[in-house]
Amino acid sequence: MEPMDIIGKSKEDASLPKATMTKIIKEMLPPDVRVARDAQDLLIECCVEFINLISSESNEVCSREEKRTIAPEHVLKALQVLGFSEYIEEVYSAYEQHKIETMHDLAKSVKWGNGAEMTEEEALAEQQRMFAEARARMNGGATAPKQPDPEQSLES
């Protein structure tokens, strides 16, 4: 039987993307330094173990506060409890930067009040047109029957 480190997950299921981790490792080192594949694998395992440790302690902190959702404050407290206090300020700064970037990305993706929004009627008409196109494709290219215009039925 395989060891179960995480509830319902085997060690192979709980890993980090190798390509991403290799990129991070290489970015942190001078360009003339090479890292053996075994050393990369060991670093990845250490990262997974660290995440498990912080997650577990964060859960303990959360449970002691009788909460059901781990919040950033629980993670920061877990770092302190586990003896990683010197990283709390840097972790908090990274968290704040992440929030700012997330808000910025959200603001870019949502079009509020810039005139590019559709009215409800336009959205409904576009939806009906798209449904008709999809039905036509599903019927082997046969044209779908024309949908009644909702505005015309309201007027009659």
LOLO-346480 format. One record per residue (C-alpha): z, y, x; residue in three letters. Coordinates in steps of 0.05 Angstrom, whole numbers, plus 32768, in hexadecimal, padded with zeros to 4 digits. Layout:
BEGIN
ZYXALA ...
END
This chain:
BEGIN
800080008000MET 7FEE8046801AGLU 802480798027PRO 802C80AC7FF0MET 804180EF800CASP 802E81177FCFILE 803A80FF7F88ILE 7FFD80D77F73GLY 7FD680E87FB3LYS 7FCA80C07FF1SER 7FC780DF8036LYS 7F7B80DE8034GLU 7F7B81067FF3ASP 7FA7813D800FALA 7F7E815D8046SER 7F5D819F8056LEU 7F1281A9805FPRO 7F02819780A7LYS 7ECA81C980AFALA 7EF682038098THR 7F3081ED80C2MET 7F0381E58100THR 7EE9822B80F5LYS 7F2F824780F0ILE 7F458222812FILE 7F09823B8156LYS 7F138283813FGLU 7F598283815AMET 7F45826C81A0LEU 7F1F828D81D8PRO 7ED4827B81D7PRO 7ED882528217ASP 7F0F822381FCVAL 7EFA81E281DCARG 7F2581B781AEVAL 7F20816B81AEALA 7F11814B816BARG 7F548126816DASP 7F7781688179ALA 7F528188813DGLN 7F66814D8111ASP 7FAF81548128LEU 7FAF819F8119LEU 7F93819180D4ILE 7FC9815D80C7GLU 7FFE818F80DFCYS 7FE381C380AECYS 7FE481918075VAL 802B817E8087GLU 804081C7808BPHE 802281D58046ILE 80478198802AASN 808881B08049LEU 808281F8802FILE 806B81DF7FEASER 80A681B07FE5SER 80D981E47FF9GLU 80B882187FCCSER 80BF81E77F93ASN 810981DE7FA4GLU 811482297FA4VAL 80EF822F7F62CYS 811981F77F43SER 815A82167F5AARG 814582557F35GLU 8135822A7EF8GLU 80ED82407EF9LYS 80B082147EECARG 807C823B7F12THR 807E82467F5DILE 807682907F6AALA 806682B37FADPRO 80B082C57FB2GLU 80C2827B7FB2HIS 8091826F7FECVAL 80AF82A88014LEU 80F5828E8007LYS 80DF8248801CALA 80C58265805ELEU 810982848069GLN 813082458058VAL 8104821B8086LEU 810F824A80C1GLY 80CC826E80C0PHE 80EB82B380B2SER 80C282D380E9GLU 808282C580C1TYR 809982E1807EILE 80818329808BGLU 803D831180A2GLU 803682E08068VAL 804A83168037TYR 801783468055SER 7FE18311804FALA 7FF583048007TYR 7FF1834F7FF6GLU 7FAD83538018GLN 7F9683177FF0HIS 7FAC83387FAFLYS 7F8683787FC1ILE 7F4783517FD2GLU 7F4C83287F92THR 7F5483667F68MET 7F1983877F8BHIS 7EED83487F80ASP 7F0283467F37LEU 7EF183907F2DALA 7EAC83847F4CLYS 7E9D83497F20SER 7EB283687EDEVAL 7E88839F7EC2LYS 7EB783CD7E9CTRP 7E9D840B7E7BGLY 7E5F84147EA5ASN 7E2D840D7E6DGLY 7E1783C77E82ALA 7E3E83A47E4BGLU 7E1D83847E0FMET 7E3383927DC9THR 7E4C83577DA1GLU 7E0B83557D7AGLU 7DE183557DBAGLU 7E0C831E7DD8ALA 7E0482F47D99LEU 7DB982FE7D99ALA 7DB582EB7DE3GLU 7DE082AE7DD6GLN 7DB282987D9DGLN 7D7582A37DC8ARG 7D9382797E00MET 7DA782427DCFPHE 7D5F82417DB4ALA 7D43823B7DFBGLU 7D7382027E0BALA 7D6181DD7DCAARG 7D1781E57DDBALA 7D2281C77E20ARG 7D4B818E7E03MET 7D15817F7DD0ASN 7CE281747E07GLY 7CC481B97E06GLY 7CBB81BD7DBBALA 7CC982027DA1THR 7D0982097D7BALA 7D0882257D35PRO 7D14826F7D33LYS 7D5D82807D24GLN 7D6982B07CEBPRO 7D7A82F77D02ASP 7DC483027CF0PRO 7DB7834C7CE1GLU 7D80833B7CAFGLN 7DAD830C7C88SER 7DE283417C84LEU 7DB283747C68GLU 7D9683477C30SER 
END
